């Protein structure tokens, strides 16, 4: 059952996000059921999930109305993944990279002030592992560690709203790798800057932590910006 409704959710959701099914379209459960070849209960669960994302709403005696992008949960990791796979890729990369550039330096500064010793110690350890994975060219392991590193910084900030950005940021980090937008080997400077952030947080140096994270974000912006310019035809 789970795999069936996941398949239907993915198929219908992607068609909405990529614009194949535009906002205002009325979908009928019977038609989706016939097209997908699944039971009504599977359709109901898929529509429930899509509704929770803000993609659709059920209208009594009308059907399932497709909602405009303004209604979507822009931070939902699944929507981010779908956008990265479709024509919205450029805009998605731009918006999340700009969000990271605004938030993560402040998160690093706050983490240097508030993070627990265990979090600081783990950050230092993860930064060391990132260097090993980067030096060996193990991009899969590097991605996993990179996600862990930035999630720790967000949680270590002590700001609950920053912490909630962990999943969207993980989604865009994964998307960069899936789209081939990461170098074959992480740059030495990038590896060192992650170590600098971790060391500054562990030492309780807010200014140094912020500066090092700002440099990471500037490098990220410079690496990703050409891809969204190409995607948007600039």
URFEN-V788443 format. One record per residue. RES is the residue in one small letter. PSI is psi in radians with two decimals (999 if undefined). OMEGA is omega in whole degrees, -180 to 180 (NA if undefined). D_FIRST is the distance of its C-alpha to the first C-alpha in Angstrom with 1 decimal. Layout:
RES PSI OMEGA D_FIRST
RES PSI OMEGA D_FIRST
//
This chain:
x -0.80 -177 0.0
x -0.75 -178 3.8
x -0.59 179 5.5
x -0.86 -177 5.1
x -0.48 175 6.3
x -0.71 179 8.5
x -0.79 -180 9.9
x -0.76 178 10.8
x -0.78 -179 12.1
x -0.77 -177 14.1
x -0.87 -179 15.5
x -0.75 -179 16.6
x -0.80 -180 17.7
x -0.64 -180 19.7
x -0.51 177 21.3
x -0.83 -175 22.5
x -0.63 -179 23.8
x 0.02 174 25.6
x 0.01 177 27.2
x -0.68 174 26.0
x 1.78 -172 24.9
x 2.85 177 27.8
x 2.48 -179 28.2
x -0.28 178 28.9
x 2.45 175 26.8
x 2.07 176 25.1
x 2.50 179 21.6
x 2.32 -178 20.6
x -0.71 -179 17.1
x -0.73 -179 18.2
x -0.73 178 19.3
x -0.70 180 16.1
x -0.79 -180 14.1
x -0.75 -177 16.7
x -0.67 -177 17.0
x -0.33 -180 13.4
x 0.67 -180 12.8
x 3.01 -177 9.6
x 2.88 179 9.6
x -0.62 -180 11.6
x -0.61 177 9.2
x -0.74 179 7.0
x -0.75 -179 10.7
x -0.76 -179 11.8
x -0.71 179 9.7
x -0.75 -180 10.7
x -0.63 177 14.2
x -0.78 -180 14.4
x -0.79 179 14.0
x -0.62 177 16.4
x -0.67 179 18.7
x -0.42 177 18.9
x -0.15 -178 20.1
x 0.27 -178 22.7
x -0.54 -177 21.7
x 2.87 170 21.3
x 2.50 178 22.4
x 2.24 -179 21.8
x 2.10 -176 25.2
x 2.29 179 25.8
x 0.20 177 26.9
x -1.01 -179 26.7
x -2.62 -177 23.2
x 1.95 -176 21.5
x 2.31 176 24.3
x 2.25 -176 24.1
x 2.73 -180 26.1
x 2.85 -178 28.8
x -0.51 180 28.7
x -0.38 -179 30.8
x -0.24 -176 28.0
x 2.66 172 25.5
x 1.69 -173 25.0
x -0.28 -179 27.1
x 0.00 -180 26.3
x 2.17 -177 22.5
x -0.56 180 21.9
x -0.72 177 19.2
x -0.72 177 21.6
x -0.78 180 24.3
x -0.77 180 22.4
x -0.73 -179 21.8
x -0.67 179 25.5
x -0.37 180 26.7
x -0.11 -174 25.1
x -2.85 -177 26.8
x -0.23 178 30.2
x 0.16 -175 30.0
x -0.85 -176 30.3
x -0.83 -180 34.0
x -0.67 180 33.9
x -0.78 178 31.0
x -0.76 -179 33.0
x -0.88 -174 36.1
x -0.71 -179 34.8
x -0.59 177 33.1
x -0.69 177 36.0
x -0.68 177 38.4
x -0.80 179 36.4
x -0.73 -179 36.6
x -0.57 180 40.3
x -0.66 -170 41.0
x -0.78 -168 39.0
x -0.63 175 39.0
x -0.74 177 42.8
x -0.67 178 43.0
x -0.71 179 40.2
x -0.74 178 42.1
x -0.81 -180 45.3
x -0.64 179 43.7
x -0.62 178 42.1
x -0.43 178 45.7
x -0.61 -166 46.8
x -0.28 -171 44.0
x 2.55 178 41.7
x 2.66 179 41.8
x -0.64 -179 43.6
x -0.66 178 40.5
x -0.78 179 38.8
x -0.75 180 41.9
x -0.71 179 42.2
x -0.66 178 38.6
x -0.79 179 39.3
x -0.74 -180 42.3
x -0.73 180 40.5
x -0.71 178 37.6
x -0.68 178 40.3
x -0.71 178 42.0
x -0.62 177 38.8
x -0.70 179 38.2
x -0.74 180 41.7
x -0.78 180 41.1
x -0.68 179 37.8
x -0.76 -180 39.6
x -0.57 -179 42.7
x -0.14 -180 40.7
x 0.34 179 38.7
x 1.51 -175 35.3
x -0.55 179 33.5
x -0.83 178 30.1
x -0.67 179 31.6
x -0.75 179 33.8
x -0.81 180 30.9
x -0.75 -180 29.2
x -0.66 179 32.6
x -0.76 177 33.4
x -0.77 180 30.3
x -0.74 -179 31.2
x -0.92 -176 34.8
x -0.54 175 34.3
x -0.74 178 31.8
x -0.74 179 34.4
x -0.80 -180 37.1
x -0.78 179 35.1
x -0.64 -180 34.4
x -0.32 180 37.9
x -0.41 -176 39.4
x 0.06 179 38.8
x 2.01 -175 37.6
x -0.59 -179 34.3
x -0.65 175 33.8
x -0.75 -178 34.5
x -0.58 -179 32.1
x -0.23 180 29.2
x -0.03 -178 30.0
x -0.80 -178 28.8
x -0.81 177 25.3
x -0.70 180 26.7
x -0.66 175 29.4
x -0.67 -179 27.2
x -0.72 -179 25.2
x -0.55 174 28.5
x -0.76 177 29.9
x -0.71 180 26.9
x -0.70 178 27.3
x -0.73 180 31.0
x -0.79 -179 30.3
x -0.58 -178 27.7
x 0.05 179 30.2
x 0.51 -178 33.1
x 0.18 176 35.0
x 2.55 176 35.9
x 2.76 179 39.1
x -0.62 174 38.9
x 2.35 178 40.4
x 2.50 180 40.5
x 2.53 178 44.1
x -0.70 180 46.3
x -0.69 179 47.1
x -0.77 178 43.5
x -0.75 -179 43.1
x -0.68 -180 46.4
x -0.64 176 45.4
x -0.71 177 42.3
x -0.67 180 44.6
x -0.72 178 47.0
x -0.85 -178 44.5
x -0.78 -179 43.4
x -0.70 -179 47.1
x -0.69 178 48.1
x -0.78 -180 45.4
x -0.58 -179 46.4
x -0.07 -179 50.0
x 0.74 -180 49.5
x 1.53 -174 50.8
x -0.77 -178 49.0
x -0.78 180 51.0
x -0.67 179 50.5
x -0.73 -180 46.8
x -0.79 -178 46.6
x -0.79 -179 48.8
x -0.70 180 46.8
x -0.63 176 43.5
x -0.68 179 45.1
x -0.65 175 46.2
x -0.80 -178 42.7
x -0.64 178 41.5
x -0.70 178 44.4
x -0.75 178 43.7
x -0.81 180 40.0
x -0.80 -178 41.1
x -0.60 -179 43.6
x -0.63 -173 41.1
x -0.48 -174 38.4
x -0.73 179 40.6
x -0.55 -178 41.5
x -0.66 179 37.9
x -0.45 174 37.3
x -0.75 178 40.7
x -0.74 -177 39.8
x -0.54 -178 36.5
x 0.02 177 38.3
x 0.35 -180 41.3
x 999 NA 43.8
//
